[in-house]
């Protein structure tokens, strides 16, 4: 039997497009995702993501828009 979700430890993960998610701390990260440096309960991780992910556009889109703004 697994522990209740609020007792499980999660890790905030981020991909190359600077998109965030949560992942179980005791599992191997899926390909393309990296530890973003925060661990806690699922809710703590979601709260952290709410604080740090202020621009939800993918990084490639932000770079494209910045490069084409000058044109």
Number of C-alpha atoms within 10 A of each C-alpha: 3 6 7 7 11 12 11 14 18 24 25 24 24 19 17 12 15 18 16 21 17 22 21 17 16 10 9 8 14 10 7 10 18 16 17 16 9 14 19 19 18 20 14 17 21 17 11 15 20 11 9 9 12 8 10 11 13 13 15 12 11 14 12 10 11 11 10 9 8 6 5
